[in-house]
Amino acid sequence: MNEQASGQEILIVTGMSGAGRSTVANTLEDLGWYVVDNLPLSMLKTLADMADRSGGALPRIVAVVDVRGRDLTGEIQETVLELRGNATVRIVFLDATDEILVRRYESVRRPHPLQGEAGSLLEGIRLERERLQELRASSDVVIDTSRYNVHDLSTATRDLFSDDNTPGLQLSVVSFGFKYGAPTDVDLMVDMRFLPNPFWVPELRPLTGVDPEVKDYVMSRDGAAEFLDHYVAALTPVLAGFQRENKRHASLAVGCTGGKHRSVATARELADRLAGLPGVSVSLRHRDLGRE
């Protein structure tokens, strides 16, 4: 792919109704693309110009175009020609067999956009296919979703449009104190109260798990290193499985009594180790560190 001067990338996602536009749009959004659904094509050039003038604030834009029976083939192609002078533009066309599209519409019990005009579901699909034939032929990427479930389509989209800097999983690690209540919106939780509490060591009491003295104390207690080694080993296949199942966001809570010493030191250590796993991007937050 040739790089354009602005470095801006634009995807126009279109195709057959029921072929998976929403799934592709959601996956691209998770990958960091700026997604706009059903933006009038006349406004796409304006959006691209504004993004270009913003200094790279929106380097990757996705426009999801729902044809809905309108003859937009010529308009899409004209828009692409206008945009390609300053950006890399690709048309992504989603398709599926008539049999699969019928099955999908019957399962959700929704009418096809052209069903009223054509008289039946199958005829509506065939009419839409006829109108989109030229657009499909001129598209840069055609994805046949006939054999894909939602997870398969998400994986295929990631394979096509993610780059080496795109994390497969964004993991949020947060330390907390049980005395202030355990967080309820997390996927995983560990309790570090099995380790001695630095609070009862006078010289460590005013410090926190951010301080080297507290970290060294916590990490040197019996069971601490063993726990960390085994827990990271246990999490490795879990986080890899999350990525295979297209779970893009996960959270890990690390607790102790007050959320100041043991949980903070352990959360920092876990964050450092887990950030080294393939496809994992880690953020760290200490919920109760500033509490008295």
Secondary structure, DSSP 8 states (H G I E B T S, - for coil): ----SS--EEEEEEESTTSSHHHHHHHHHHTT-EEEES--HHHHHHHHHHHHHTTSSS-EEEEE---TT---HHHHHHHHHHHTTTSEEEEEEEE--HHHHHHHHHHHT---TTHHHHSSHHHHHHHHHHHHHHHHHH-SEEEE-TT--HHHHHHHHHHHH--TTS-SEEEEEEEEEGGG---SS-SEEEE-TTS--GGGSTTTTTS-TTSHHHHHHHHTSTTHHHHHHHHHHHHHHHHHHHHHTT--EEEEEEEESSSSSHHHHHHHHHHHHHTTSTTEEEEEEETTTT--
